[in-house]
Amino acid sequence: MAYQPRRIPPLGPPKSSRRQRVLAAWRGVDLAPAETARTDRAKSAGTVLPAVLKELRIDNRRGEAEVVKVWNDLLDPNIVAHAQPANLHKGTLFVTVDSSVWLAEIVRYRRKEILDRLQHSFGKELIQRISFRVG
């Protein structure tokens, strides 16, 4: 039996394919190492979707949509015609009122009633305060 030396793989980057060599010649530069470094492995939707939904704050937006729906059904139509919830942030419901006259009416006579009804529907943790402003 003849002695055959053990083959040691080269230490440098792997040999490029014919396609890569042709593209490198056509471009004038070999981008294969950069292209392979930038490729990301595909991820399943199940692993990516929770992070995307959290970033989009879908749960918060769904809660805000429920507040608007309940606002329209639960309150006096005169109030609904002149005041609409705009945002819910850290327990404070921001409501936009169309005139200063209605703002004074709501803040002076109806604020407690509105807060009680919304807290009864959503709980005191979700809606702790209401802030009205003309807009």
C-alpha positions in Angstrom: 0.0 0.0 0.0 1.3 3.3 -1.0 1.5 6.2 1.4 -1.1 8.9 0.7 -0.8 12.1 2.6 -3.8 13.3 4.5 -5.6 16.1 2.7 -5.8 19.3 4.8 -8.5 21.8 3.8 -7.3 25.2 2.8 -7.5 27.9 5.6 -8.8 30.7 3.4 -12.4 31.2 2.2 -14.1 28.4 0.4 -13.6 28.1 -3.4 -16.1 30.1 -5.3 -18.4 28.5 -7.8 -18.3 29.2 -11.5 -21.3 31.4 -11.2 -19.6 33.5 -8.4 -16.5 33.8 -10.5 -18.4 35.0 -13.5 -20.4 37.5 -11.5 -17.2 38.8 -9.9 -15.6 39.3 -13.3 -18.7 41.0 -14.6 -19.0 43.3 -11.6 -15.3 44.0 -11.4 -15.3 43.0 -7.7 -16.0 39.8 -5.8 -19.0 40.4 -3.5 -19.4 36.8 -2.5 -18.0 37.2 1.0 -20.2 40.3 1.7 -23.3 38.6 0.3 -22.8 35.5 2.4 -22.1 37.6 5.5 -25.4 39.5 5.0 -27.7 36.6 4.5 -30.0 35.8 7.3 -31.5 32.5 8.0 -35.2 32.3 7.4 -37.3 32.3 10.5 -40.7 30.9 11.0 -43.7 33.3 11.3 -44.4 31.9 14.8 -41.1 33.2 16.1 -41.2 36.6 14.4 -44.9 37.5 14.8 -44.9 38.1 18.6 -42.1 40.6 18.4 -43.8 42.4 15.5 -47.1 42.6 17.3 -45.4 43.9 20.4 -43.6 46.6 18.4 -46.9 47.6 16.7 -48.6 47.7 20.1 -51.6 45.8 18.7 -53.0 45.0 22.2 -53.0 48.7 23.1 -54.7 49.6 19.8 -57.3 46.9 20.3 -58.1 48.3 23.7 -58.3 51.8 22.4 -60.8 50.6 19.7 -62.9 49.0 22.4 -62.9 52.2 24.4 -64.2 54.1 21.3 -66.9 51.5 20.7 -68.1 51.5 24.3 -67.9 55.3 24.5 -70.3 55.5 21.5 -72.8 53.0 23.0 -72.6 53.8 26.7 -72.7 57.6 26.9 -75.4 60.2 26.2 -75.7 60.9 22.4 -75.2 64.6 23.1 -71.8 64.0 24.7 -70.9 61.5 22.0 -71.7 64.2 19.3 -69.3 66.7 20.8 -66.6 64.6 22.5 -64.6 61.6 21.3 -61.7 59.6 22.9 -58.4 60.3 21.2 -55.8 58.3 23.1 -55.3 56.0 26.1 -51.9 56.3 27.7 -50.8 55.0 31.1 -54.3 54.9 32.5 -55.3 58.3 31.3 -58.0 58.6 28.6 -57.5 61.7 26.5 -60.8 63.0 25.1 -61.1 65.7 22.4 -64.1 68.0 22.8 -65.2 70.2 19.8 -65.9 73.5 21.7 -65.0 75.2 25.0 -68.7 75.4 25.9 -69.0 71.6 25.8 -65.7 71.2 27.5 -66.9 73.3 30.5 -70.2 71.4 30.5 -68.6 68.0 30.5 -65.8 68.8 33.0 -68.2 70.6 35.4 -71.2 68.3 35.4 -70.4 65.0 33.6 -66.8 64.0 34.3 -67.5 61.8 37.3 -70.4 60.0 35.6 -68.3 59.3 32.4 -65.4 58.1 34.5 -67.6 55.8 36.6 -69.3 54.3 33.6 -66.0 53.6 31.8 -64.3 52.2 34.9 -67.3 49.9 35.4 -66.9 48.6 31.8 -63.1 48.4 31.7 -61.9 48.3 35.3 -60.1 51.0 37.3 -56.7 49.7 36.2 -57.2 50.5 32.5 -58.8 53.9 32.9 -57.7 55.8 36.0 -58.2 59.4 34.8 -59.9 61.3 32.0 -58.3 64.4 30.5 -60.5 66.6 28.3 -59.2 69.2 25.8 -60.5 71.3 23.0 -59.5 70.1 19.6 
